[in-house]
Amino acid sequence: MNNRPRSLLGQWLYNAVRFYQKYLSPLKMGSTCRFEPVCSAYALDAYATHGVFKATVLVFVRLVRCGPWHPGGFDPVPRGRRWR
């Protein structure tokens, strides 16, 4: 998860998530994410592991699932080239 994206757009999106983690997330009262790892950490891992397009799709699907209708739980970024 310590790798940074290689593309300029990937770096920009990665930094946008880091900005959210550092400045916006602390404004909330406590953790509100149902998943482990939390959605912002998932996004950083996705952008560091996959290309911009695939990572954006993975993050979008994760955010759509995040709500009271889903129980949450452990949901890591998939590894490799195959989609689940």
C-alpha positions in Angstrom: 0.0 0.0 0.0 3.0 2.3 0.2 3.4 2.4 -3.6 2.2 5.5 -5.3 0.5 5.6 -8.7 2.7 6.2 -11.7 0.3 8.2 -13.9 -0.3 11.9 -13.3 -4.1 11.4 -12.9 -3.5 8.5 -10.5 -1.2 10.7 -8.4 -3.8 13.5 -8.4 -6.6 11.1 -7.2 -4.3 9.5 -4.6 -3.4 13.0 -3.3 -7.1 14.0 -3.2 -7.8 11.0 -1.0 -4.9 11.9 1.3 -6.2 15.4 1.5 -9.6 14.0 2.6 -8.0 11.8 5.2 -5.9 14.6 6.7 -8.3 17.6 6.6 -11.9 16.4 6.0 -12.2 13.1 7.8 -11.2 14.4 11.2 -14.2 16.8 11.1 -16.5 13.8 11.4 -17.4 12.5 14.8 -15.9 9.0 15.0 -15.6 6.4 12.3 -18.6 6.0 10.0 -17.3 3.4 7.6 -18.8 -0.1 7.8 -15.8 -1.8 6.1 -12.3 -2.8 7.0 -10.1 -1.3 5.7 -12.0 2.0 5.7 -13.0 3.4 2.3 -10.3 6.0 2.1 -7.6 3.4 2.8 -9.2 1.1 0.3 -9.0 3.9 -2.3 -5.3 4.6 -1.6 -4.6 0.9 -2.0 -6.6 0.6 -5.1 -4.9 3.6 -6.8 -1.5 2.3 -5.7 -2.2 -1.3 -6.9 -4.3 -0.9 -10.1 -4.5 1.5 -13.0 -6.6 4.7 -12.7 -9.7 3.3 -14.5 -9.9 0.0 -12.6 -9.1 1.6 -9.3 -11.8 4.3 -9.9 -14.4 1.6 -10.7 -13.4 -0.4 -7.6 -13.7 2.7 -5.3 -17.0 3.7 -6.9 -18.5 0.2 -6.3 -17.2 0.2 -2.7 -18.7 3.6 -2.0 -22.1 2.6 -3.5 -22.2 -0.4 -1.2 -21.4 1.7 1.9 -24.7 2.3 3.5 -27.2 1.0 6.1 -28.4 -1.7 3.7 -25.0 -3.4 3.7 -23.5 -5.1 6.7 -19.9 -4.2 5.8 -17.0 -6.3 7.0 -13.6 -7.2 5.7 -13.3 -6.2 2.0 -9.7 -5.7 0.8 -8.7 -4.5 -2.7 -8.6 -7.5 -5.1 -5.1 -8.4 -6.2 -4.2 -9.5 -9.7 -5.8 -8.8 -13.0 -9.1 -10.7 -12.7 -12.3 -9.0 -11.5 -14.4 -10.7 -8.9 
